[in-house]
Amino acid sequence: MNSMLGVKDYCPKLYTNTSAILEEHKPSFKKLKGQRIIEIWTAWDQFDNEWFNNCPVVVCFKDCQIELCAYKTDEYIVTFDQVNVGDEIDWYGTELRIKWEKNKLASFKEAVNKKVKEIEIIEWIEGEGTFLFGIGFQLEGSYFAVCNGLDENIILTEVKEGTNIKKIII
């Protein structure tokens, strides 16, 4: 059995640049525009009762789901319909008890049941380098992004602006 990040049968490609994501997923991203986010699943540590932010964030729509994960500072994962949230998570044979939980974070309240207006790839510019920072969803009256928090996922609910931020609208 192949798996990554403790997720059964999960073999994602690691992206290091925006052009590769667009080349492989642009049509799938475009299909999400105008659709409503139905639910958002995250891995939840059952012992500490907190978000285990090393696993993908699963954003579900009526006909598909997108899985997003900041793997390393310069690597980001984008997959569609690969994670079964009904499966158990086995974090590399450790004693951690991690389960998929639906709409568990308070920050999801403003994203669930909202229509997607735009989708953006967010890049971070540092010195001469540009790094994938995250994927953002401009929603009806709100915003939601899964971004890189230095080798783990962070959720943004406000648009990030600045001279070191570049956004590519899909």
Beta strands, then each sheet from edge to edge (+ up, - down):
strand 1: 3-4
strand 2: 7-8
strand 3: 14-15
strand 4: 39-45
strand 5: 50-51
strand 6: 57-60
strand 7: 65-72
strand 8: 75-80
strand 9: 98-102
strand 10: 116-126
strand 11: 129-139
strand 12: 142-148
strand 13: 153-156
strand 14: 165-169
sheet 1: 1+ 2-
sheet 2: 3+ 8- 7+ 6- 4+ 5-
sheet 3: 3+ 8- 7+ 6- 4+ 9-
sheet 4: 13+ 12- 11+ 10- 14+
end
